[in-house]
Amino acid sequence: MTEDVFRFKTPNVRKCKLYGFREEGGALLYETEILDGQFLLRVEIAEGKVTTSLTDTATDEPYTLHLVEEAAGAFVGSVREAYTAKLAEIAQRCCDFEIFREEQTRRLIAHIADIYGDAPEYLWEKFPDNAAVRRRDNGKWYAAILTAERKKLGAAGEGKAELLDVRMEPAELDLLADGKTYFRGYHMNKKHWLTVILDGSLPDEEVFALLEESYHLAAKQK
């Protein structure tokens, strides 16, 4: 539940302190009573990760039923509602909203805005961490910024990665795609799109050059 509330949100230390968090042992801590003082909610932020605990003030015992999906009933429902509402308030007031986390992805988005005057479009409600970038003159895509499991791409390593899809001439793509650094288009036409991982394994200059080529290729599309 906590992970869902804080998805795409990065805690901002200044905002947290203004809200009432205090520093303790290298972490940010916040405590407040909810549900008319029946429970004490403790929120801890350490290394960007948010953890919570709920204590029954009458017994001084931990309370966890609100985290059990199968737990039903009016009382546990009211606890869950109060708990979620407070976390949502903290997420809104103490965090910065960020879809993409990789520094290279952020530099790429800034570069797109600076050079081409465009911004990512988040077109898919079910996939909020995927975006497309299109030319303004003909509406054709010249980039897609996606989030996917590395294993689905065929890349080494575990977990998710942020990706850039760009257009490329088929002959050039055939020479470049090696399945290690350069991949055939993820969720795109594999003859015409190239994918790279935005984790710094390629220098920005090369990523920007691939983007520029894609921008010009998109101009030829009808």
C-alpha positions, 0 to 999 in steps of 0.5 A, spaced: 500 500 500 505 504 501 509 503 495 503 504 491 501 511 494 509 513 493 509 511 486 513 516 482 514 520 488 521 522 491 521 525 498 524 532 498 527 533 505 526 541 505 518 539 504 518 534 509 521 538 514 516 544 513 511 538 514 513 536 520 518 531 519 525 531 524 531 528 523 534 522 527 539 517 526 540 519 518 533 518 517 527 523 517 521 521 522 514 523 523 509 521 528 501 523 528 495 520 531 489 518 526 482 516 527 481 520 533 487 518 537 486 510 536 492 509 533 499 512 532 502 512 525 510 513 524 513 514 517 520 513 516 524 516 510 531 513 509 535 513 503 529 515 499 525 509 501 518 510 505 516 505 511 510 506 516 508 502 522 501 503 526 500 502 533 494 501 537 494 507 542 490 503 547 494 497 548 501 500 545 501 494 540 503 494 533 496 494 528 497 490 521 490 488 519 489 494 515 495 491 510 491 485 509 487 485 503 482 479 506 481 483 512 474 486 512 469 489 516 467 497 518 472 498 523 478 495 519 476 499 513 476 505 517 483 504 519 485 503 512 482 509 510 485 514 515 491 511 514 491 511 506 489 518 506 494 521 511 500 517 507 496 520 500 497 527 504 504 526 506 506 524 498 502 530 496 506 535 500 512 532 502 514 529 495 516 531 488 513 527 482 518 524 478 516 519 473 523 517 470 528 516 476 535 515 471 539 521 471 540 520 464 533 520 462 532 526 465 538 529 461 535 526 455 528 530 456 531 536 458 535 536 451 529 534 447 525 540 450 531 545 449 533 542 442 526 540 439 521 544 444 518 538 445 516 534 451 514 527 453 507 525 452 504 520 457 499 516 452 497 510 456 493 510 463 495 503 464 503 504 463 504 511 466 512 510 466 512 510 458 512 516 454 512 518 446 515 524 443 513 526 436 514 532 431 510 538 431 510 538 424 507 532 422 505 528 429 510 522 427 514 519 433 521 520 433 522 517 440 519 513 446 521 513 453 519 506 456 520 502 463 521 495 462 524 489 465 531 488 463 530 480 462 524 482 457 529 486 453 534 481 453 539 485 457 544 483 462 542 484 470 535 484 474 530 489 475 527 494 471 530 499 466 529 506 463 529 505 455 530 510 449 527 507 442 529 511 436 528 510 429 534 508 425 535 506 417 534 498 417 541 497 414 544 501 419 540 498 425 543 491 422 550 493 423 549 496 430 544 491 434 548 487 438 543 485 443 548 487 449 548 495 448 544 496 442 537 492 441 532 492 436 526 496 438 522 494 444 515 494 443 516 497 436 518 495 429 524 491 429 527 493 422 526 500 423 527 502 431 533 501 435 533 501 443 538 503 448 538 503 456 538 510 459 543 508 465 549 511 463 552 505 459 552 510 453 555 517 453 549 522 452 553 525 446 551 518 443 544 518 445 543 525 443 546 523 436 541 517 435 535 522 437 537 527 432 537 521 427 531 519 429 528 526 429 530 527 421 527 520 419 521 522 422 520 528 418 520 523 412 514 519 414 507 520 412 
